[in-house]
Amino acid sequence: MNRADLAAMAQREQDRQDAFRCRVLCCASTPCLSSGGTAVREAIEKAIKDGDLDADVQVVSTGCMGPCSRGPVVTLKMRGAEDVVYEQVTPEAATRIIQEHVAKNEPVKEFVFPNDAPFFAKQHKVVLANSGQIDPESLEDYVARGGYTALAHVLREMKPDEVCESITRSGLRGRGGAGYPTGIKWDLVRKSQSDKKYVVANGDEGDPGAYMDRSLMESDPHRILEGMAIAGYAVGAEQGFIYVRGEYPVAAKRLERAIRAAERRGLLGSRMVDSQFNFRIDIRIGAGAFVCGEETALMASIMGKRGQPVPRPPYPSQSGLWGKPTLINNVETFGSIAPIILNKAEWFAAIGTDKSKGTKIFALAGDVNTTGLIEVPMGITLREIVYDIGGGIPDDRAFKAVQTGGPSGGCIPAQYLDTPVDYESLRALGSIVGSGGLIIMDERSCMVDVAKFFLDFCADESCGKCAPCRVGTVQIYKLLDKITRGAATLADLETLRELCVMVQETSLCGLGQNAPNPVVSTLRYFYDEYEAHIRKHKCAAGVCALNEKPMSPAVVAPPRPKRKVARLDELEAV
Amino acid sequence: MSDKASGKAPEMKHSPGQPAPTGKEPLPANKPGGASAPGAGGGAVPAKPEAPANPNDVSLTIDGRSVTVPKGTLVVDAAQKLGIEIPVFCSHPKLDPVACCRMCLVEISGPRGPMLQTACSVPVAPDMVVSTETEQVRAVQEANLAFMLLNHPLDCPICDKGGECPLQDQTMRYGPGISQLVEPKRHKNKQYLISDTIVLDQERCVVCWRCIRYLEEWEDKPQLGLFERGGATLIDIQPGKPVDAKTGGNIIDICPVGALTNRVARFAYRPWEIDRTPSICTHCSIGCNLRMDSRTHSVRRIVGRENMAVNDQWLCDKGRFAHGWINDAQRLQTPLVRKNGNLVAASWSEALEVVASKLQSIKKTSGAESIGAIGSAKLSNESNYLLQRLFRSTIGTNNIDHRAGADVAALPTGLPALVDLMKPQYGPDPKADVVMLVGVDPSEELPILDVHLKRAVRRGKTQLIIVHPRKVELTRYNGPYLGCRPGSEALLINGIAKLALKQVQNSHTAPADAAGFVADATKEALRTVCGVDVDEAKRAAELLAKAKNAVIIYGPMVAQGEQGKQVRNALTNLALITGHGSRLAYVGLEANSQGCRDVGLLPNALPGHAPLSDEKLRKTLEKTWGGPIATKAGKSYSQMLDGAGSDLKALYIMGANPASERPAWAAKLDALDFLVVQDLFLTETAQLADVVLPAVSWAEEDGTFTNLERRVQRAPKAVRSPDSKAASDWMILDHLAARLGAQWPFANVHGVTAEIAKVIPAYHGLTWDALGDQGVQWDAAAITRAKPTMQPVTQETISTDGYSVIGGTVLYDDGDLFAKTPLMQNMAFGAAVGINPADAAKMGIETGSLLKVSSAQGELILAARVDPSVRAGSVWIPESLPNAPVGALRNGAAVPHVEITPGPKSAA
């Protein structure tokens, strides 16, 4: 298949779609399916059949449309009219939509999610452009929307170093959380001398409440494949792996189908897109370990070893899979590649802030009116996300904090709601952008309890390799538990603070180094709450039991001389 | 003496063979920022800090002091060069870094300021600045120790490691003193057996991975692994699969806490109460260096001792655990003399008087030729030297030999050097690019050589060629494997030589007349007679022809009898054709196989491998020994035993047990006029003796042993029972010599060592003191040998009757000494016969069924052991099995043939 074939295929598919008067897009991603999406689709099909509209109407199962808490979501595309999004569609509503809107062009007003709502208006869809718009299992649908033209362009018109240079110019940074400049990483792998290189897409998304990667893999799998193939060409690799979290069977299935479809059409594999370039992609399924999202542990897992991190350097770009240079990026990073190539680096660089370019997908969760998957330009404020896109806190309760970056991140209190969301600003507040989980908490949340939740998670997910994480996270959890039980003293708070810093400073990999972050940031912003638990035996949110008393002083270890530790001083200064 | 033989191995921890570091020499301008920008106008100021003289060296600063070390050195090792200790748990100088204990975090300055990094995994970089003693580092060390101790039981008073435990030591030195963490400890398995000899305490374990890494990186047997995750992480074996690596005990030595303990030595010592004697192991001919820990006259445990020229720091499990015999209650404590048909206790003077008078009277009536002496390759150079001196000079006979002595076709100089086959953690690739093993199975016979070869193959570029009738463990490395029909080795080797000749035709290495000597060994013969794949033989020939430094090793299994000489001839041809003549080596398997030959415990050679006709040496010896030396070649071990009771009237046997080898020999020994046995136990042979003299073992008297690479090493006295009247070999022989009229000048055993060092040219200067703790390799060039030439090779016809017997030895053989360590008995091979699954299926037998194995000479009842490594059509019956003398079937044949029939049904 070459570029002409590609264009022809796109045209054919476009013509086929245009032949329908109306297209009904049913969200078939996990949240909508779990809220009854299958029944909705059946109702739609039945209504179409009953109304004898088969020839006129096409029903398509798509990926995620965004407002997940309002699922099942259905989008109606009428020829010559604007798209209409229906929310919380029941089978009865679905029947009505077909009977009234499709057949008689009378929108069912009570289910319409307005297009001009801030939820959509404030978003900027680049990576998610196809999500909810195409059938993820149809290669043609992807091609009809310009799919694989970036790859064809790169293979035909650009040299590997030009691709790397272009990505560098775009300012794209790693969307997995650390924010390392993607183009520079690509260039490092490109320059590594080796007979074999690998490209790995990290789809082992494990943060509680985050599902950006799942959604992308489920909604637009070809986009990831295209990005990986471009990367493979740019760095000189002929083999790629997608590491998919074990709990994402749908994503794995759709990726698998996408790979086979692309290979059948010559868009992947040997001499793809009529070029001299070969690139194969295989899927590796994880087995449930959170730490396998860490790149070195992920590679160990791909190689069939126990998923445990190894110290860096050497970095994967020098010595990764089987000791060969390996490019490893998040799936969302790969998802950003094709638009950058198609629209030029400058276009992408114009979005976002000075140091954080482009858009970022977040999974909005917790105490907001509309939760779901959003893609926003970097630099948008937290307030816009919470109050505009999320529609504010239910029942007009008070906003308390937002946890960014999952268990490795930190919480940000109300006074910083106007902070722009970018790598540097969040870091300055003691949190991170992370992979993109945003958990909004209102006044009903106890911050000690929140920290305890995350530490429970991290202690459970520690791989057990290095001592600080293996032992320290459990200790932090136990201290937090002690506070929530009411058995703690103020000395425990000191110990807690010190313990957190030591685990941060001494752990081997990112999991341990960042595991104490939720504690550190809640200590920073909600110290009063901790103190209230201990001194007054009081939990403002009423979450903690506080039904015990501290141990007698004789059982408590005596204090010891303090060491001077930079990070600890930093923390105490706040 | 060459450089090789010049004494101690370098005292370097990590990098033998590296150029010595310049150490404390101050280096100018080594501070960060010391490099000023290069002056554009070529000013007088030097632009850069002075780089180290060697481009492969790196200079860095640690705690304000400069040090220059080879590139690739880890920070922790560089610090050690300055005498700065960075505490570690997981890091080990012989293992790859994992950086999981986090104890070695130090501040290393980088572009973003000083950062905490693990000294055990970060290699040095030019101008690196390292601080190991800042407040921050201290805080981190305290925190990490607190983490380690949090779940570690405080059972030091009953822990074997207590007193020599790195965790204890570092807690005292770097620990916080007080911990703020008071939560209950986590509970896991205690006293958990991971093998019959190794006990694991998972609560004490700090998960440093040293044991896992040893088994992976050295043994290539990943038998231990991490299970569970997070705080519940523990080290365990695969369910139902105990650690059975032959050198698994080494994980006890390297465990930094008391998690892995030695079950044989458990609770038998406290580290502060023991005497530590640097000694060597005498279970095989490697001569591994070990430390014998003893208290109150008994050996409590054995641990490895580093010798980078021999065993790195490893020991095999037999060497480590099987020492129960030293202090066994059945040891002979007093001389025994036969009176009225019974052996009864006697005084030393009575016993020696009987021996002296009897030997003298037999010499008078039947001549010195009717007396013989058998020594032992398990005993020291001194013992064997004096034995042959007594009989050569004072008695006047050359009937002197030992088992696997003159009966095997050996070569005098052993391996060129063990280091050529070693790949230590830090150091260049091994010199030997190809190693060919003929009739040797290092995994069973020389376990530390097995470890070295595995490393050489996996981490160096060495390739293995294996010729063995059994598919031995090392064949898993995919080198050419030639599993020939037992007894056809001579033809096979000559065949490989013939194939190699084609490969080297264009070079000039092959002797001009080579073709004629290998003509018979056709491909057809290889296929039909040897039963091997000719393509494999070709692969082997190609490898040898291309190799720069191939080492060819053969062992006693293929060197026995007449056919053994043919094998040696064929190997000589092969080595000459491929140009590896100087690296063809015979290795004996006993601790002092090499030394026995060196000191002249042979019927046809004087000490130092000199022929009996060497007049110059004879004169020296006669002068030193004070009397003439017999000139006529004597009888070999088997000749003496075969002739016992007929032309041989008296035998003096020291440390050998021929009666257990063959029932026929036992009968002949019984027919002797006079039999003296000098041994540790009342062996089968001793039970037939007229006089039994109780001797002491290698642990109880100083002695030197020469290993398979000619390294002469000391084994000092470590223990000695105060209750026993047993005496040292040298003292017994000295007293006997005096009663026979000779006056020997020795005040102690070191005098004997000194005499050996004087009279044997190769041993010149190798006195007790000169040997040191690491031994000295004698120079192979000190022996004059005729230039090897091409040899004719004849292959005897191989019988196709019944099953051919594969011999060799196994590590856990249940021999006299091994049997005295009861904890190891489950590992023993047992009274068993290895049989190919196909043959077993044909006869409808399975592992455990009893089989009758019979030949014209006798029969044995053995348990079947179905083993795919055994070649079809043959059976594997190792030597020295309990109650199963293979000799009963052999009757002198190198490869006997036996009939196998299902035996009696077992009662159960």
HADDOCK unambig.tbl for C-alpha pairs under 7 A between the chains (distance, minus, plus):
assign (segid A and resid 310 and name CA) (segid B and resid 98 and name CA) 6.96 0.50 0.50
assign (segid A and resid 311 and name CA) (segid B and resid 99 and name CA) 6.79 0.50 0.50
assign (segid A and resid 459 and name CA) (segid B and resid 230 and name CA) 6.37 0.50 0.50
assign (segid A and resid 460 and name CA) (segid B and resid 230 and name CA) 6.15 0.50 0.50
assign (segid A and resid 461 and name CA) (segid B and resid 230 and name CA) 6.39 0.50 0.50
assign (segid A and resid 462 and name CA) (segid B and resid 229 and name CA) 6.60 0.50 0.50
assign (segid A and resid 462 and name CA) (segid B and resid 230 and name CA) 4.38 0.50 0.50
assign (segid A and resid 463 and name CA) (segid B and resid 229 and name CA) 4.97 0.50 0.50
assign (segid A and resid 463 and name CA) (segid B and resid 230 and name CA) 4.75 0.50 0.50
assign (segid A and resid 464 and name CA) (segid B and resid 229 and name CA) 5.23 0.50 0.50
assign (segid A and resid 464 and name CA) (segid B and resid 230 and name CA) 3.91 0.50 0.50
assign (segid A and resid 464 and name CA) (segid B and resid 231 and name CA) 6.04 0.50 0.50
assign (segid A and resid 464 and name CA) (segid B and resid 233 and name CA) 5.49 0.50 0.50
assign (segid A and resid 465 and name CA) (segid B and resid 100 and name CA) 5.83 0.50 0.50
assign (segid A and resid 466 and name CA) (segid B and resid 100 and name CA) 4.27 0.50 0.50
assign (segid A and resid 466 and name CA) (segid B and resid 101 and name CA) 5.46 0.50 0.50
assign (segid A and resid 466 and name CA) (segid B and resid 102 and name CA) 6.85 0.50 0.50
assign (segid A and resid 467 and name CA) (segid B and resid 100 and name CA) 6.73 0.50 0.50
assign (segid A and resid 467 and name CA) (segid B and resid 101 and name CA) 5.47 0.50 0.50
assign (segid A and resid 467 and name CA) (segid B and resid 102 and name CA) 6.94 0.50 0.50
assign (segid A and resid 467 and name CA) (segid B and resid 147 and name CA) 6.35 0.50 0.50
assign (segid A and resid 467 and name CA) (segid B and resid 148 and name CA) 6.74 0.50 0.50
assign (segid A and resid 468 and name CA) (segid B and resid 144 and name CA) 6.61 0.50 0.50
assign (segid A and resid 468 and name CA) (segid B and resid 147 and name CA) 6.30 0.50 0.50
assign (segid A and resid 470 and name CA) (segid B and resid 230 and name CA) 5.00 0.50 0.50
assign (segid A and resid 470 and name CA) (segid B and resid 231 and name CA) 4.92 0.50 0.50
assign (segid A and resid 471 and name CA) (segid B and resid 147 and name CA) 5.87 0.50 0.50
assign (segid A and resid 471 and name CA) (segid B and resid 231 and name CA) 5.85 0.50 0.50
assign (segid A and resid 472 and name CA) (segid B and resid 147 and name CA) 6.60 0.50 0.50
assign (segid A and resid 474 and name CA) (segid B and resid 231 and name CA) 6.98 0.50 0.50
assign (segid A and resid 495 and name CA) (segid B and resid 180 and name CA) 6.68 0.50 0.50
assign (segid A and resid 502 and name CA) (segid B and resid 140 and name CA) 6.53 0.50 0.50
assign (segid A and resid 502 and name CA) (segid B and resid 143 and name CA) 6.55 0.50 0.50
assign (segid A and resid 506 and name CA) (segid B and resid 102 and name CA) 6.32 0.50 0.50
assign (segid A and resid 506 and name CA) (segid B and resid 140 and name CA) 6.99 0.50 0.50
assign (segid A and resid 508 and name CA) (segid B and resid 100 and name CA) 6.80 0.50 0.50
assign (segid A and resid 557 and name CA) (segid B and resid 179 and name CA) 6.72 0.50 0.50
assign (segid A and resid 557 and name CA) (segid B and resid 180 and name CA) 5.30 0.50 0.50
assign (segid A and resid 560 and name CA) (segid B and resid 178 and name CA) 6.82 0.50 0.50
assign (segid A and resid 563 and name CA) (segid B and resid 135 and name CA) 6.08 0.50 0.50
assign (segid A and resid 563 and name CA) (segid B and resid 139 and name CA) 5.83 0.50 0.50
assign (segid A and resid 564 and name CA) (segid B and resid 135 and name CA) 5.72 0.50 0.50
assign (segid A and resid 564 and name CA) (segid B and resid 136 and name CA) 6.35 0.50 0.50
assign (segid A and resid 565 and name CA) (segid B and resid 135 and name CA) 6.83 0.50 0.50
assign (segid A and resid 565 and name CA) (segid B and resid 136 and name CA) 5.15 0.50 0.50
